[in-house]
Amino acid sequence: MTKKTPDAGRPAFYTPAEAAWILGVDRNEVHRAIRVGTLRAERRRSRLVVAAAELRRVLDGGAR
């Protein structure tokens, strides 16, 4: 049996702590990047989250 969607099991959003772990930086750096606008985040169910696509953008070369 094969999956039709390759990313079916992964979350689409990460908390700032999870984003910091993925990026290999301190949580304070992620919060600072969100505050100054380098890293985009949004509110989902009253929680601040970073989209997986945004992390991919940062990991692939940073801000555009």
Contact map, one row per residue, 1 for C-alpha under 8 A:
1110000000000000000000000000000000000000000000000000000000000000
1111000000000000000000000000000000000000000000000000000000000000
1111110100000000000000000000000000000000000000000000000000000000
0111110000000000000000000000000000000000000000000000000000000000
0011111100000000000000000000000000000000000000000000000000000000
0011111100000000000000000000000000000000000000000000000000000000
0000111111000000000000000000000000000000000000000000000000000000
0010111111000000000000000000000000000000000000000000000000000000
0000001111100000000000000000000000000000000000000000000000000000
0000001111110000000000000000000000000000000000000000000000000000
0000000011111100000000000000000000000000000000000001000000000000
0000000001111100000000000000000000000000000000000011100000000000
0000000000111110000000000000000000000000000000001111000000000000
0000000000111111111000000000000000000000000000001111000000000000
0000000000001111111000000000000000000000000000011100000000000000
0000000000000111111100000010011000000000000000011100000000000000
0000000000000111111110000010010000000000000000000000000000000000
0000000000000111111111000000000000000000000000000000000000000000
0000000000000111111111100000010000000000000000000100001000000000
0000000000000001111111111110110000000000000000000000000000000000
0000000000000000111111111110000000000000000000000000000000000000
0000000000000000011111111000000000000000000000000000000000000000
0000000000000000001111111000000000000000000000000000001000100000
0000000000000000000111111100000000000000000000000000000000000000
0000000000000000000111111110110000000000000000000000000000000000
0000000000000000000110011111110000000000000000000000000000000000
0000000000000001100110001111111000000000000000000000000000000000
0000000000000000000000000111111100000000000000000000000000000000
0000000000000000000100001111111110000000000000000000000000000000
0000000000000001101100001111111111000010000000000000000000000000
0000000000000001000000000011111111100000000000000000000000000000
0000000000000000000000000001111111110000000000000000000000000000
0000000000000000000000000000111111111110000000000000000000000000
0000000000000000000000000000011111111111100000000000000000000000
0000000000000000000000000000001111111100000000000000000000000000
0000000000000000000000000000000111111110000000000000000000000000
0000000000000000000000000000000011111111000000000000000000000000
0000000000000000000000000000000011111111000000000000000000000010
0000000000000000000000000000010011011111100000000000010001000010
0000000000000000000000000000000001001111110000000110010000000000
0000000000000000000000000000000001000011111000011110000000000000
0000000000000000000000000000000000000001111100011110000000000000
0000000000000000000000000000000000000000111111111000000000000000
0000000000000000000000000000000000000000011111111000000000000000
0000000000000000000000000000000000000000001111100000000000000000
0000000000000000000000000000000000000000001111110000000000000000
0000000000000000000000000000000000000000001111111000000000000000
0000000000000011000000000000000000000000111101111100000000000000
0000000000001111000000000000000000000000111100111110000000000000
0000000000001111001000000000000000000001110000011111011000000000
0000000000011100000000000000000000000001110000001111111000000000
0000000000111100000000000000000000000000000000000111111100000000
0000000000010000000000000000000000000000000000000011111110000000
0000000000000000000000000000000000000011000000000111111111000000
0000000000000000001000100000000000000000000000000111111111100000
0000000000000000000000000000000000000000000000000001111111110000
0000000000000000000000000000000000000000000000000000111111111110
0000000000000000000000000000000000000010000000000000011111111110
0000000000000000000000100000000000000000000000000000001111111100
0000000000000000000000000000000000000000000000000000000111111100
0000000000000000000000000000000000000000000000000000000011111110
0000000000000000000000000000000000000000000000000000000011111111
0000000000000000000000000000000000000110000000000000000011001111
0000000000000000000000000000000000000000000000000000000000000111
